[in-house]
Amino acid sequence: MIKKILWLPVVAVCMSGCVSLKMPEVTGVSNLRLTDLSKDMSIQFDLGLKNPNSFGVTLKSMKTEILLADSVVASVGLRHKQRLAAGQKTQLPFTVKPDVLSMPKLGWLGITQLFKKDNKKFAVKGEIKVRKFIFSKKYKFSYPK
């Protein structure tokens, strides 16, 4: 009986290796807005994610950069772990304060580009670390692709 119990973790680890961990899909950026255009300006947006796996996963970490005309304006990370259920679609809210050196990039041209629907100059890219059980995997993403 004790031997069977000792084999249980070995079997669980071997079986979990058969399951392939797929990258959560970035479905889009929504609710993009600039707040407090004075000295304490920030950019707020929601990043849409979808879990394509047939099981829940945990977003362990996420590093995201906002690019405007191919230049990094600001960077932000995930503050705490986020659980995604199987097949779940969610919107993760982010607030970013651009650094002082990137403020000129957000001049009038930058502000107008942020609010265009068909904008090709605005982009979000980064890296997601996903965890399931004792396994974790890093994926790079960009939106739009």
Helices and strands as residue ranges (DSSP letters): H 2-16, E 25-35, E 42-50, E 57-68, E 71-77, E 82-84, E 89-96, G 100-106, H 108-114, E 122-132, E 135-143
